[in-house]
Structures are given as structure tokens and as C-alpha cells.
Amino acid sequence: MLRALTGALRLPRPWRPLQTRSCASDGAAGDPEIQVRVLAGPDQGITEILMNRPSARNALGNVLVRELLEALARLREDQQVRVLLFRSGVKGVFCAGADLKEREQMSEAEVGIFVQRLRGLMNEIAAFPAPTIAAMDGFALGGGLELALACDLRVAASSAVMGLIETTRGLLPGAGGTQRLPRCLGVALAKELIFTGRRLSGAQAQALGLVNHTVSQNEEGNAAYHRARALAQEILPQAPIAVRLGKVAIDRGMDVDIASGMAIEGICYAQNIPTQDRLEGMAAFREKRPPRFVGK
């Protein structure tokens, strides 16, 4: 079993530079629903995925899901991406969840296929090799909260509203919510929130441990984004291979018993030993200077 769990614990492949671009599906009408932004200067290493579907409050429809999957497939190959940040270009909303108007036009078979793709999207976010941060400056409901739960870290404005509200619509969470929420908050509390469809403010979410940080909203409506970017800036100076392997060790270790988890940690640690960054870190400590990590 351990071999199966750790068989994919390999160092990332050599990076290929990513060009900043908007994403549009082949043959899709209208403007792209996401933008991929590669930041520069002191933010170099941070890449943003900006969701921008104002007509539907960033609801997860076929086009938005397809564009997110395409962007993730490209970004995961780029070793220059040290932190991936999800944010909204629509004021007052992070993601309103699944596009129920679009889903209403689907057959039962089509619904099943779409939800499977949506679940696959959340799994791709969760498996992204670099740290991921969700900046929730507004509503994050249903699939919107499931997207945030798939991220490693979550930052919310205190006025943001979030919840797995599917039971209020005759549904249940189908894109990972029934699995990731109890892993985040514990079984009993997750059941309470899902059974009741309760909505939480950003402040309430932080008190429960659902988000890492909350901030008071500003006039521009992007306070959570700025706090998330500051958090990303704290990650940037750290050794990128060590950070990525640390993520693997935590994620894989949480799904097994502690003995297997310790073995996974050992495998990850062994992969970090030959890196230039480990030697650089030791040299910097000895020479009493800041380290200069290069991701090798």
C-alpha cells in the first residue's frame, strides 16, 4: 500500500516558461472567463488565476470549468510558479457555486458527467504542486467554497459569506465538500454545516478554523486579495523544492496512519537532500546571510 501511495513522489519536471494570457475555450463565444496573471518585481513567483464571469457571479459553468482545467494543466509544468493564488474579478463575490441555470438545461446523464468534471477540477487544484491560496472577498457558496477548500490556504474578508448550501437546493456537495470539510473542521462540525446549509461570515469561518486569516473589507472590495498576496510573499523566499515536497508529505501523510506518514516524510526528505538549495541553506546559515534559493 505504501508503494502505491508514494509512487508519485517525484521531483517536478524542468520548468517551461508560461506566457501571461487569458484563457478561452476553443469555439467559445464571448470574453474569456478567467485570466492568468504572472506577477513581477517583488511578487515574482506569484501567479494569479482571476475568475471574471460577472454575468453569473463567477458561477461554475462548462466554459469556466474548462478554462480553469486548461490553465492548471499549463501552470503545473512551470517551476517558476511558487504560489498560485485564486481571486475574483467580480466585486462582492468569490464564486457563487455551480451554474444551476445551466445545469437545469442538462439531462440527468449530462449532470452526472458535469459534476464528475467539477470534482476533477477540485482534485487538480488540490494536487497542484505549488502552494495554493484562495482569496475570498465575497460570496463563496457551494462549489465556490469547495474550490476554496481544495486550496492549501484560505483568506477571507470578514464580511465574506461562505457555506456548503447544497441541501437548501435539494442537492448535496458533489465536488469534494463532503470529504474536505470534515478533514478541515472535523466530522461533527462538518455534518452540522452541511445538514443545515448554514452560511458563515469570514469572521465566523476563522473562529472555526475554516480560513487561515480574515481582514476587514476595504472600499475597493479586495482586502482578502491583498492579505493573500502578503501571505504568498512570505512563502516566496523559502526553498521552492522543500516547500513542494513539504506539501506532498502533509497531503499524502494525512490520508494514512502515522507510521506510513512518517515513511512518506522520509521519502520526501531524501529527495530534498541532493538539491542545491539544501546546500545553499546550510551555507547561508554558516555565513550569517540570507539564502538565495534557485529551485534546484
C-alpha positions in Angstrom: 0.0 0.0 0.0 2.8 2.4 0.9 4.4 1.9 -2.5 1.2 2.9 -4.2 0.8 6.0 -2.0 4.3 7.1 -2.6 4.9 6.1 -6.1 4.2 9.6 -7.4 6.5 11.3 -5.0 8.9 12.6 -7.7 10.6 16.0 -8.1 8.8 18.2 -10.7 9.9 18.2 -14.3 12.1 21.0 -15.6 10.1 24.2 -16.0 8.8 25.7 -19.2 8.1 29.5 -19.1 4.4 30.4 -19.1 3.2 33.3 -21.0 0.7 35.6 -19.4 -2.6 35.1 -21.2 -6.4 35.0 -20.9 -8.0 31.6 -21.4 -10.8 30.9 -23.8 -12.2 27.6 -24.8 -12.0 26.5 -28.4 -15.0 27.8 -30.1 -16.4 29.5 -27.0 -18.3 32.7 -27.6 -17.7 35.9 -25.7 -14.8 37.0 -23.5 -12.6 34.6 -21.5 -13.9 33.8 -18.1 -10.5 33.6 -16.4 -7.2 35.4 -16.7 -3.8 34.1 -15.7 -1.5 36.7 -14.4 2.2 36.2 -13.7 3.3 38.9 -11.2 6.7 40.6 -11.4 9.1 42.6 -9.2 8.8 41.7 -5.5 5.9 39.4 -6.4 7.8 37.4 -8.9 6.9 33.8 -8.4 3.2 34.5 -7.6 0.8 33.6 -10.3 -2.9 34.5 -10.1 -6.0 33.0 -11.6 -8.6 35.7 -11.9 -12.2 34.4 -12.3 -14.2 37.0 -14.2 -17.7 36.0 -15.1 -19.8 38.9 -13.8 -23.0 38.0 -15.5 -23.2 34.8 -13.4 -21.3 35.8 -10.3 -18.4 33.5 -11.3 -20.8 30.5 -11.2 -19.0 27.3 -12.3 -20.4 26.5 -15.7 -18.9 24.5 -18.6 -16.8 27.2 -20.0 -15.3 28.4 -16.7 -14.6 24.8 -15.6 -12.9 24.1 -18.9 -10.8 27.2 -18.8 -9.7 26.5 -15.2 -8.7 23.0 -16.1 -6.7 24.2 -19.1 -4.9 26.8 -17.1 -4.0 24.4 -14.3 -2.6 21.9 -16.9 -0.2 24.5 -18.1 0.7 26.1 -14.8 1.6 22.8 -13.1 4.5 22.3 -15.5 6.1 25.7 -14.8 8.6 25.7 -11.9 8.6 29.5 -11.8 5.1 29.3 -10.2 6.0 29.3 -6.5 2.5 30.2 -5.3 -0.8 30.1 -7.1 -3.5 32.5 -6.0 -7.2 32.2 -6.9 -9.1 35.5 -6.8 -12.2 37.1 -8.3 -12.5 40.0 -10.7 -16.2 40.4 -9.7 -16.7 42.7 -6.7 -18.6 41.2 -3.8 -18.2 37.6 -4.9 -15.5 34.9 -5.0 -17.6 32.2 -6.7 -21.3 31.7 -6.3 -21.1 27.9 -6.9 -22.3 25.7 -9.7 -24.3 27.3 -12.5 -27.7 25.9 -11.7 -29.3 27.8 -14.6 -27.0 26.0 -17.0 -27.5 22.7 -15.1 -31.2 23.0 -15.4 -30.9 22.6 -19.1 -28.9 19.3 -18.8 -30.2 15.8 -18.9 -29.6 13.6 -15.9 -26.7 11.9 -17.7 -25.2 15.3 -18.6 -25.5 16.4 -15.0 -23.5 13.3 -13.8 -20.8 14.0 -16.4 -20.5 17.7 -15.5 -20.3 17.0 -11.7 -17.6 14.5 -12.4 -15.6 17.1 -14.3 -16.2 19.6 -11.5 -14.9 17.1 -8.9 -11.9 16.5 -11.2 -11.3 20.3 -11.2 -11.2 20.4 -7.4 -8.8 17.4 -7.4 -6.5 19.2 -9.8 -6.4 22.2 -7.6 -5.7 20.1 -4.5 -2.9 18.2 -6.3 -1.3 21.4 -7.7 2.4 21.0 -6.8 3.0 24.6 -5.5 1.1 26.1 -2.6 -2.4 27.5 -3.5 -4.3 30.3 -1.8 -7.9 31.3 -2.1 -8.7 35.0 -1.6 -12.4 35.2 -0.7 -13.5 38.8 -0.9 -17.2 38.0 -1.2 -19.7 35.1 -1.5 -18.2 31.6 -1.7 -21.1 29.3 -1.7 -21.5 25.6 -2.7 -18.9 24.8 -5.4 -17.2 28.2 -4.7 -16.4 27.1 -1.1 -15.4 23.6 -2.5 -12.9 25.4 -4.7 -11.5 27.2 -1.7 -11.4 24.0 0.3 -9.3 22.4 -2.4 -6.7 25.2 -1.9 -3.9 24.9 0.7 -4.7 28.2 2.4 -7.7 30.4 2.6 -8.0 34.2 3.3 -11.4 35.9 3.6 -12.8 39.4 4.2 -14.7 39.4 7.5 -17.8 40.4 5.5 -17.5 37.4 3.1 -20.2 34.8 3.2 -19.4 31.1 2.7 -21.1 27.8 3.1 -22.0 24.4 1.6 -25.6 25.3 1.0 -26.5 22.5 -1.4 -29.0 20.9 0.9 -31.1 24.1 0.7 -31.3 23.4 -3.1 -32.2 19.7 -2.9 -28.6 18.7 -3.5 -25.6 17.6 -1.6 -22.0 18.8 -2.0 -20.6 16.9 -5.0 -17.2 18.4 -5.7 -15.3 17.3 -2.7 -17.2 19.2 0.1 -18.3 16.1 2.0 -14.7 15.0 2.1 -12.6 18.1 2.5 -14.8 20.0 5.0 -14.6 17.2 7.7 -10.9 16.9 7.1 -10.7 20.7 7.7 -13.1 21.1 10.7 -13.8 17.6 12.0 -16.7 15.3 11.3 -19.3 16.6 13.7 -19.0 20.2 12.7 -18.8 19.4 9.0 -22.0 17.4 9.3 -23.8 20.3 11.1 -22.8 22.8 8.5 -23.8 20.5 5.6 -27.0 19.3 7.1 -28.2 22.8 7.9 -26.7 24.6 4.8 -25.6 27.3 7.2 -23.8 30.4 5.9 -20.8 31.8 7.7 -19.2 35.2 7.7 -15.5 35.4 7.2 -15.0 36.1 11.0 -17.1 33.1 11.9 -15.1 30.9 9.4 -11.8 31.9 11.0 -13.1 31.2 14.5 -14.0 27.6 13.3 -10.6 27.2 11.5 -12.1 27.2 8.0 -9.9 30.1 6.9 -6.4 31.0 7.9 -6.9 34.7 8.1 -9.7 37.3 8.0 -9.4 41.0 7.3 -11.8 43.9 7.3 -13.1 44.7 3.9 -11.8 47.9 2.2 -13.6 50.3 -0.2 -12.2 48.6 -3.2 -13.6 45.2 -2.1 -10.2 43.4 -2.4 -8.8 43.3 1.2 -8.7 39.5 1.2 -6.7 39.5 -2.0 -4.1 41.9 -0.6 -3.8 39.8 2.6 -3.5 36.6 0.4 -0.8 38.3 -1.6 1.1 39.2 1.5 0.9 35.6 2.7 2.2 34.5 -0.7 5.1 36.9 -0.3 6.0 35.1 2.9 6.3 31.8 1.0 8.3 33.2 -1.9 11.7 33.4 -0.2 11.6 29.8 1.0 13.3 26.9 -0.8 10.7 26.0 -3.5 11.6 22.3 -3.8 11.4 21.9 0.0 8.0 23.7 0.1 6.6 21.5 -2.7 7.9 18.3 -1.0 6.5 19.5 2.3 3.1 19.9 0.7 3.4 16.3 -0.7 4.4 14.9 2.7 1.5 16.6 4.5 -1.2 15.8 1.9 -0.2 12.2 1.5 0.5 11.7 5.2 -2.9 12.9 6.3 -4.6 10.0 4.4 -2.7 7.2 6.0 -1.7 6.0 9.5 1.2 7.9 11.2 3.7 5.1 10.6 3.1 5.3 6.8 3.0 9.1 7.1 6.5 9.1 8.6 7.7 6.9 5.8 6.3 9.3 3.3 8.1 12.1 5.1 11.3 10.2 4.9 10.9 9.7 1.1 10.3 13.4 0.6 13.2 14.3 2.8 15.5 12.0 0.9 14.5 13.7 -2.4 15.5 17.1 -0.9 19.0 16.0 0.2 20.7 16.2 -3.2 19.3 19.7 -4.0 21.5 22.8 -4.4 19.0 24.7 -2.3 19.7 22.5 0.8 23.4 23.2 0.5 22.7 26.9 -0.1 20.6 27.0 3.1 23.4 25.4 5.1 26.0 27.8 3.6 23.8 30.9 4.3 23.3 29.8 7.9 27.1 29.3 8.3 27.9 32.6 6.7 25.1 34.5 8.5 23.4 35.8 5.3 20.0 35.4 3.7 19.8 32.3 1.5 19.4 32.6 -2.3 17.3 29.7 -3.3 17.0 28.9 -7.0 14.7 25.8 -7.0 17.4 23.3 -7.9 
